[in-house]
Amino acid sequence: ATCGHGCKYGECMGPNKCKCFPGFTGKTCNQDLNECGLKPRPCEHRCMNTHGSYKCYCLNGYMLMPDGTCASSRTCAVVNCQYGCEEVKGQVQCLCPSGGLQLGPNGRTCIDIDECSTDKAVCSYNRRCVNTFGSFYCKCQLGYELKYTSGRYNCVDVNECVTDTHRCSLHAECLNTQGSFQCKCKQGYQGTGFDCA
């Protein structure tokens, strides 16, 4: 089976038919599925959608159980956690619903970890890191676009000279470079390439 458009987060099952991995949807499996909007809802109290998945958390005064349900807890109600809590050996600890969040100085609210400014995010050489609340994703570097080529998705150079997104002077030639472009004044003209006289 061949899928000319590719299956970003899935596999090709028939002529241009993708079977998406759990957590993804769309014709090419390129869209994140918002599990929090599904019926029946996957979480008893509150739900946080993440890229390809989701996290459950509980209202204050409740504890998140291993099966995703929320159990009433007098001790959790006293602590007043933002995203529910857990009891470990009689000690009450507030929880954060994602590895990209950490407990703030007050021990009750969760603050975002900027994975892009730490070593936690690893993006391939031609992609840049974009931080989100509780997570991050890798986006093509400026001057590149995501394209399906030779069986997979890659960041491919945008030819600004062909797409007409350059700002060269009418009296200049546009030269495409990897991730960018250059402007060179035509014979008989001189200047920066953006201005030629």
Phi, psi and omega in degrees: 000139177236139177242100183302326182274350179081161176237101189297305179240063181182189178229153182283123184248343181193177181307109180054036176237120181258143170251113187282146172292156179306136178096358181230156183212179179102163182301323180251015180055036183259359182251140176289134177275125178276091182298334182294339180267358181286156174241130355292152181295141184285342182242147181288317182253280184240153185226138175239118178286138176232170181296109178081001181202201177199164178229139176263147169212164190250158174293160180300140181094001179235155180247138177282124179267160182304331181273007178089358177275168181244127181250139180296138181216119179297321182294322179294324180297324181290321185288329178063061179277151178290318185238040179077175184213175176226154177252123178238116180048048178079352179266136179262128179233137175285150182247153169244135188285000183213149178294344179272008176238151176225156179295135178285177182303332181280354178072008183238324181257157182255137178241152184288141171263125177276093183297335183290333181264000175244183180272009184286333182262129176238113176246146179296163190307327184260018177235152178244152184273135176238118181282141173231169180292113178086359181197198176199166170216163182256127183241152178301143176301157176301138182092358178234155176224154182281122180224150177269108180227145179039051172083003176206167179275132179222158173273115185249142180302135174273126178273093184298335180290329180274320183281356178062033178259008177278166179239034182290153176296155176299336182258029180227157175261142177264130178241120180284140174230167179297114177081358182203204178200165176229152177243131181233123180302140180292164180304135180092354179238153173219156182151199185279343187104331174270329173234120179233133180228000000 
